[in-house]
């Protein structure tokens, strides 16, 4: 494996990781923004009020999308190892 192949493999790994983690990040941003609006509207500025719903939403997202995430990562490993389509 020469340098160009290694750079391409690292690029593919970074892209695959970004695709896998993107849904959880989007959910965290949306829930965090909504909780920020709720906190601003109610005047409650306790950090736990914003943290707990975000953690619950991220956990639910990870549980719901775990099979898809594992399949994407397994597909990346298979293609990078040269054993798959």
N, CA, C and O atoms as a GROMACS GRO file, in nm:
protein
  340
    1UNK      N    1   0.085  -0.117   0.000
    1UNK     CA    2   0.000   0.000   0.000
    1UNK      C    3   0.089   0.123   0.000
    1UNK      O    4   0.170   0.143   0.090
    2UNK      N    5   0.074   0.204  -0.101
    2UNK     CA    6   0.154   0.325  -0.107
    2UNK      C    7   0.080   0.441  -0.040
    2UNK      O    8  -0.030   0.423   0.013
    3UNK      N    9   0.140   0.557  -0.042
    3UNK     CA   10   0.086   0.673   0.028
    3UNK      C   11  -0.049   0.719  -0.022
    3UNK      O   12  -0.134   0.762   0.056
    4UNK      N   13  -0.069   0.709  -0.153
    4UNK     CA   14  -0.196   0.755  -0.210
    4UNK      C   15  -0.310   0.664  -0.166
    4UNK      O   16  -0.419   0.711  -0.134
    5UNK      N   17  -0.285   0.533  -0.163
    5UNK     CA   18  -0.387   0.440  -0.116
    5UNK      C   19  -0.420   0.464   0.031
    5UNK      O   20  -0.536   0.457   0.071
    6UNK      N   21  -0.319   0.492   0.110
    6UNK     CA   22  -0.340   0.518   0.253
    6UNK      C   23  -0.422   0.645   0.274
    6UNK      O   24  -0.512   0.648   0.358
    7UNK      N   25  -0.392   0.749   0.199
    7UNK     CA   26  -0.468   0.875   0.209
    7UNK      C   27  -0.613   0.851   0.169
    7UNK      O   28  -0.704   0.902   0.235
    8UNK      N   29  -0.636   0.774   0.065
    8UNK     CA   30  -0.773   0.744   0.022
    8UNK      C   31  -0.847   0.662   0.127
    8UNK      O   32  -0.965   0.686   0.152
    9UNK      N   33  -0.779   0.567   0.188
    9UNK     CA   34  -0.841   0.487   0.294
    9UNK      C   35  -0.878   0.573   0.414
    9UNK      O   36  -0.986   0.556   0.471
   10UNK      N   37  -0.792   0.664   0.453
   10UNK     CA   38  -0.821   0.753   0.565
   10UNK      C   39  -0.937   0.845   0.530
   10UNK      O   40  -1.022   0.872   0.615
   11UNK      N   41  -0.941   0.894   0.406
   11UNK     CA   42  -1.052   0.980   0.362
   11UNK      C   43  -1.184   0.904   0.369
   11UNK      O   44  -1.285   0.957   0.416
   12UNK      N   45  -1.183   0.780   0.322
   12UNK     CA   46  -1.305   0.699   0.327
   12UNK      C   47  -1.347   0.670   0.470
   12UNK      O   48  -1.466   0.669   0.501
   13UNK      N   49  -1.249   0.645   0.558
   13UNK     CA   50  -1.281   0.618   0.698
   13UNK      C   51  -1.342   0.741   0.766
   13UNK      O   52  -1.438   0.728   0.841
   14UNK      N   53  -1.286   0.857   0.739
   14UNK     CA   54  -1.342   0.979   0.796
   14UNK      C   55  -1.483   1.006   0.745
   14UNK      O   56  -1.570   1.045   0.822
   15UNK      N   57  -1.505   0.984   0.616
   15UNK     CA   58  -1.638   1.005   0.560
   15UNK      C   59  -1.738   0.905   0.618
   15UNK      O   60  -1.850   0.943   0.651
   16UNK      N   61  -1.698   0.779   0.630
   16UNK     CA   62  -1.788   0.677   0.686
   16UNK      C   63  -1.821   0.711   0.832
   16UNK      O   64  -1.935   0.696   0.874
   17UNK      N   65  -1.723   0.756   0.908
   17UNK     CA   66  -1.748   0.795   1.046
   17UNK      C   67  -1.841   0.914   1.055
   17UNK      O   68  -1.928   0.919   1.143
   18UNK      N   69  -1.824   1.009   0.966
   18UNK     CA   70  -1.910   1.127   0.965
   18UNK      C   71  -2.054   1.089   0.930
   18UNK      O   72  -2.148   1.139   0.992
   19UNK      N   73  -2.071   1.001   0.833
   19UNK     CA   74  -2.206   0.957   0.795
   19UNK      C   75  -2.272   0.882   0.910
   19UNK      O   76  -2.392   0.897   0.932
   20UNK      N   77  -2.196   0.802   0.982
   20UNK     CA   78  -2.253   0.724   1.092
   20UNK      C   79  -2.293   0.812   1.209
   20UNK      O   80  -2.396   0.787   1.272
   21UNK      N   81  -2.214   0.912   1.240
   21UNK     CA   82  -2.240   0.994   1.358
   21UNK      C   83  -2.332   1.113   1.328
   21UNK      O   84  -2.381   1.177   1.421
   22UNK      N   85  -2.356   1.145   1.202
   22UNK     CA   86  -2.436   1.262   1.165
   22UNK      C   87  -2.578   1.262   1.222
   22UNK      O   88  -2.622   1.366   1.271
   23UNK      N   89  -2.652   1.150   1.218
   23UNK     CA   90  -2.788   1.155   1.274
   23UNK      C   91  -2.790   1.192   1.423
   23UNK      O   92  -2.875   1.269   1.466
   24UNK      N   93  -2.699   1.139   1.501
   24UNK     CA   94  -2.694   1.171   1.643
   24UNK      C   95  -2.658   1.318   1.665
   24UNK      O   96  -2.713   1.382   1.754
   25UNK      N   97  -2.568   1.371   1.584
   25UNK     CA   98  -2.532   1.512   1.597
   25UNK      C   99  -2.648   1.603   1.559
   25UNK      O  100  -2.671   1.704   1.625
   26UNK      N  101  -2.720   1.569   1.454
   26UNK     CA  102  -2.834   1.650   1.413
   26UNK      C  103  -2.940   1.650   1.522
   26UNK      O  104  -2.997   1.755   1.554
   27UNK      N  105  -2.968   1.534   1.579
   27UNK     CA  106  -3.066   1.526   1.687
   27UNK      C  107  -3.019   1.609   1.807
   27UNK      O  108  -3.100   1.680   1.868
   28UNK      N  109  -2.892   1.601   1.840
   28UNK     CA  110  -2.839   1.679   1.953
   28UNK      C  111  -2.853   1.828   1.928
   28UNK      O  112  -2.890   1.903   2.018
   29UNK      N  113  -2.823   1.873   1.806
   29UNK     CA  114  -2.835   2.016   1.775
   29UNK      C  115  -2.980   2.062   1.780
   29UNK      O  116  -3.009   2.168   1.834
   30UNK      N  117  -3.071   1.983   1.724
   30UNK     CA  118  -3.213   2.022   1.722
   30UNK      C  119  -3.270   2.026   1.863
   30UNK      O  120  -3.334   2.123   1.902
   31UNK      N  121  -3.246   1.920   1.940
   31UNK     CA  122  -3.299   1.917   2.077
   31UNK      C  123  -3.233   2.025   2.162
   31UNK      O  124  -3.301   2.089   2.243
   32UNK      N  125  -3.105   2.046   2.145
   32UNK     CA  126  -3.037   2.152   2.219
   32UNK      C  127  -3.093   2.289   2.186
   32UNK      O  128  -3.110   2.372   2.275
   33UNK      N  129  -3.120   2.314   2.059
   33UNK     CA  130  -3.179   2.441   2.018
   33UNK      C  131  -3.319   2.460   2.074
   33UNK      O  132  -3.353   2.568   2.123
   34UNK      N  133  -3.400   2.354   2.067
   34UNK     CA  134  -3.535   2.363   2.123
   34UNK      C  135  -3.533   2.386   2.274
   34UNK      O  136  -3.610   2.465   2.327
   35UNK      N  137  -3.444   2.316   2.342
   35UNK     CA  138  -3.435   2.335   2.487
   35UNK      C  139  -3.382   2.473   2.520
   35UNK      O  140  -3.421   2.531   2.622
   36UNK      N  141  -3.295   2.527   2.438
   36UNK     CA  142  -3.248   2.664   2.458
   36UNK      C  143  -3.361   2.764   2.445
   36UNK      O  144  -3.370   2.859   2.522
   37UNK      N  145  -3.448   2.741   2.345
   37UNK     CA  146  -3.565   2.829   2.329
   37UNK      C  147  -3.659   2.818   2.448
   37UNK      O  148  -3.711   2.918   2.496
   38UNK      N  149  -3.682   2.695   2.496
   38UNK     CA  150  -3.769   2.675   2.612
   38UNK      C  151  -3.709   2.743   2.734
   38UNK      O  152  -3.781   2.808   2.810
   39UNK      N  153  -3.578   2.729   2.754
   39UNK     CA  154  -3.515   2.792   2.869
   39UNK      C  155  -3.522   2.944   2.859
   39UNK      O  156  -3.543   3.012   2.960
   40UNK      N  157  -3.504   2.998   2.740
   40UNK     CA  158  -3.512   3.143   2.724
   40UNK      C  159  -3.654   3.193   2.746
   40UNK      O  160  -3.673   3.300   2.804
   41UNK      N  161  -3.752   3.116   2.701
   41UNK     CA  162  -3.891   3.158   2.716
   41UNK      C  163  -3.938   3.150   2.861
   41UNK      O  164  -4.017   3.233   2.906
   42UNK      N  165  -3.890   3.050   2.935
   42UNK     CA  166  -3.937   3.032   3.072
   42UNK      C  167  -3.849   3.100   3.175
   42UNK      O  168  -3.891   3.121   3.288
   43UNK      N  169  -3.728   3.135   3.137
   43UNK     CA  170  -3.637   3.199   3.232
   43UNK      C  171  -3.564   3.100   3.321
   43UNK      O  172  -3.493   3.140   3.413
   44UNK      N  173  -3.579   2.973   3.294
   44UNK     CA  174  -3.507   2.870   3.370
   44UNK      C  175  -3.373   2.847   3.302
   44UNK      O  176  -3.368   2.804   3.187
   45UNK      N  177  -3.266   2.876   3.372
   45UNK     CA  178  -3.134   2.864   3.312
   45UNK      C  179  -3.049   2.760   3.385
   45UNK      O  180  -2.931   2.782   3.413
   46UNK      N  181  -3.110   2.648   3.414
   46UNK     CA  182  -3.040   2.536   3.477
   46UNK      C  183  -2.984   2.446   3.367
   46UNK      O  184  -3.055   2.411   3.272
   47UNK      N  185  -2.858   2.410   3.378
   47UNK     CA  186  -2.795   2.331   3.272
   47UNK      C  187  -2.854   2.192   3.260
   47UNK      O  188  -2.857   2.135   3.150
   48UNK      N  189  -2.900   2.136   3.370
   48UNK     CA  190  -2.956   2.000   3.366
   48UNK      C  191  -3.082   1.996   3.282
   48UNK      O  192  -3.111   1.894   3.218
   49UNK      N  193  -3.158   2.105   3.281
   49UNK     CA  194  -3.282   2.109   3.202
   49UNK      C  195  -3.252   2.094   3.054
   49UNK      O  196  -3.331   2.034   2.982
   50UNK      N  197  -3.142   2.145   3.007
   50UNK     CA  198  -3.105   2.130   2.867
   50UNK      C  199  -3.029   2.001   2.839
   50UNK      O  200  -3.034   1.949   2.728
   51UNK      N  201  -2.959   1.951   2.939
   51UNK     CA  202  -2.874   1.834   2.919
   51UNK      C  203  -2.952   1.703   2.914
   51UNK      O  204  -2.928   1.620   2.827
   52UNK      N  205  -3.043   1.685   3.007
   52UNK     CA  206  -3.114   1.556   3.017
   52UNK      C  207  -3.196   1.525   2.892
   52UNK      O  208  -3.184   1.414   2.840
   53UNK      N  209  -3.277   1.617   2.840
   53UNK     CA  210  -3.350   1.582   2.716
   53UNK      C  211  -3.257   1.554   2.598
   53UNK      O  212  -3.287   1.470   2.514
   54UNK      N  213  -3.145   1.625   2.592
   54UNK     CA  214  -3.050   1.602   2.484
   54UNK      C  215  -2.989   1.462   2.496
   54UNK      O  216  -2.977   1.390   2.396
   55UNK      N  217  -2.951   1.422   2.616
   55UNK     CA  218  -2.895   1.288   2.636
   55UNK      C  219  -2.997   1.179   2.605
   55UNK      O  220  -2.964   1.078   2.544
   56UNK      N  221  -3.121   1.200   2.646
   56UNK     CA  222  -3.226   1.102   2.618
   56UNK      C  223  -3.249   1.091   2.468
   56UNK      O  224  -3.264   0.981   2.414
   57UNK      N  225  -3.253   1.204   2.399
   57UNK     CA  226  -3.275   1.203   2.254
   57UNK      C  227  -3.160   1.135   2.181
   57UNK      O  228  -3.182   1.058   2.087
   58UNK      N  229  -3.037   1.163   2.224
   58UNK     CA  230  -2.921   1.100   2.160
   58UNK      C  231  -2.922   0.950   2.186
   58UNK      O  232  -2.894   0.871   2.095
   59UNK      N  233  -2.953   0.909   2.308
   59UNK     CA  234  -2.958   0.766   2.340
   59UNK      C  235  -3.065   0.696   2.257
   59UNK      O  236  -3.042   0.587   2.206
   60UNK      N  237  -3.182   0.758   2.245
   60UNK     CA  238  -3.289   0.698   2.164
   60UNK      C  239  -3.247   0.688   2.018
   60UNK      O  240  -3.277   0.589   1.951
   61UNK      N  241  -3.179   0.790   1.968
   61UNK     CA  242  -3.132   0.787   1.830
   61UNK      C  243  -3.030   0.676   1.809
   61UNK      O  244  -3.036   0.603   1.710
   62UNK      N  245  -2.937   0.662   1.902
   62UNK     CA  246  -2.836   0.557   1.890
   62UNK      C  247  -2.898   0.418   1.896
   62UNK      O  248  -2.858   0.329   1.822
   63UNK      N  249  -2.996   0.400   1.984
   63UNK     CA  250  -3.063   0.269   1.994
   63UNK      C  251  -3.142   0.240   1.866
   63UNK      O  252  -3.138   0.129   1.815
   64UNK      N  253  -3.212   0.342   1.815
   64UNK     CA  254  -3.294   0.321   1.696
   64UNK      C  255  -3.209   0.296   1.571
   64UNK      O  256  -3.248   0.218   1.484
   65UNK      N  257  -3.095   0.362   1.561
   65UNK     CA  258  -3.013   0.353   1.440
   65UNK      C  259  -2.891   0.262   1.454
   65UNK      O  260  -2.809   0.256   1.362
   66UNK      N  261  -2.879   0.191   1.564
   66UNK     CA  262  -2.762   0.105   1.585
   66UNK      C  263  -2.745   0.001   1.475
   66UNK      O  264  -2.633  -0.017   1.427
   67UNK      N  265  -2.851  -0.069   1.432
   67UNK     CA  266  -2.830  -0.167   1.323
   67UNK      C  267  -2.778  -0.102   1.195
   67UNK      O  268  -2.689  -0.156   1.129
   68UNK      N  269  -2.834   0.013   1.160
   68UNK     CA  270  -2.789   0.083   1.039
   68UNK      C  271  -2.644   0.127   1.054
   68UNK      O  272  -2.565   0.112   0.961
   69UNK      N  273  -2.608   0.180   1.170
   69UNK     CA  274  -2.470   0.225   1.193
   69UNK      C  275  -2.372   0.109   1.186
   69UNK      O  276  -2.265   0.121   1.125
   70UNK      N  277  -2.407  -0.002   1.246
   70UNK     CA  278  -2.319  -0.119   1.242
   70UNK      C  279  -2.304  -0.172   1.099
   70UNK      O  280  -2.195  -0.212   1.058
   71UNK      N  281  -2.413  -0.171   1.024
   71UNK     CA  282  -2.406  -0.218   0.885
   71UNK      C  283  -2.317  -0.128   0.801
   71UNK      O  284  -2.238  -0.176   0.720
   72UNK      N  285  -2.329   0.004   0.820
   72UNK     CA  286  -2.242   0.098   0.746
   72UNK      C  287  -2.096   0.075   0.778
   72UNK      O  288  -2.011   0.074   0.688
   73UNK      N  289  -2.064   0.056   0.906
   73UNK     CA  290  -1.924   0.036   0.944
   73UNK      C  291  -1.874  -0.100   0.896
   73UNK      O  292  -1.759  -0.112   0.854
   74UNK      N  293  -1.959  -0.202   0.903
   74UNK     CA  294  -1.918  -0.334   0.852
   74UNK      C  295  -1.896  -0.329   0.702
   74UNK      O  296  -1.803  -0.391   0.650
   75UNK      N  297  -1.981  -0.254   0.632
   75UNK     CA  298  -1.964  -0.237   0.487
   75UNK      C  299  -1.831  -0.167   0.456
   75UNK      O  300  -1.761  -0.204   0.362
   76UNK      N  301  -1.797  -0.066   0.535
   76UNK     CA  302  -1.670   0.004   0.514
   76UNK      C  303  -1.552  -0.092   0.537
   76UNK      O  304  -1.457  -0.092   0.459
   77UNK      N  305  -1.559  -0.172   0.642
   77UNK     CA  306  -1.449  -0.265   0.671
   77UNK      C  307  -1.436  -0.369   0.560
   77UNK      O  308  -1.325  -0.403   0.518
   78UNK      N  309  -1.552  -0.419   0.513
   78UNK     CA  310  -1.547  -0.518   0.404
   78UNK      C  311  -1.486  -0.459   0.278
   78UNK      O  312  -1.402  -0.523   0.214
   79UNK      N  313  -1.526  -0.340   0.241
   79UNK     CA  314  -1.473  -0.280   0.118
   79UNK      C  315  -1.327  -0.238   0.134
   79UNK      O  316  -1.250  -0.247   0.038
   80UNK      N  317  -1.288  -0.194   0.252
   80UNK     CA  318  -1.149  -0.154   0.271
   80UNK      C  319  -1.056  -0.275   0.278
   80UNK      O  320  -0.938  -0.265   0.244
   81UNK      N  321  -1.109  -0.389   0.323
   81UNK     CA  322  -1.029  -0.511   0.329
   81UNK      C  323  -1.025  -0.580   0.193
   81UNK      O  324  -0.947  -0.673   0.172
   82UNK      N  325  -1.110  -0.535   0.101
   82UNK     CA  326  -1.110  -0.596  -0.032
   82UNK      C  327  -1.193  -0.720  -0.043
   82UNK      O  328  -1.181  -0.792  -0.142
   83UNK      N  329  -1.277  -0.748   0.055
   83UNK     CA  330  -1.356  -0.870   0.053
   83UNK      C  331  -1.498  -0.853   0.008
   83UNK      O  332  -1.573  -0.951   0.007
   84UNK      N  333  -1.538  -0.734  -0.030
   84UNK     CA  334  -1.679  -0.714  -0.068
   84UNK      C  335  -1.692  -0.628  -0.190
   84UNK      O  336  -1.592  -0.582  -0.247
   85UNK      N  337  -1.818  -0.605  -0.231
   85UNK     CA  338  -1.841  -0.523  -0.352
   85UNK      C  339  -1.815  -0.378  -0.329
   85UNK      O  340  -1.830  -0.297  -0.421
   0.00000   0.00000   0.00000
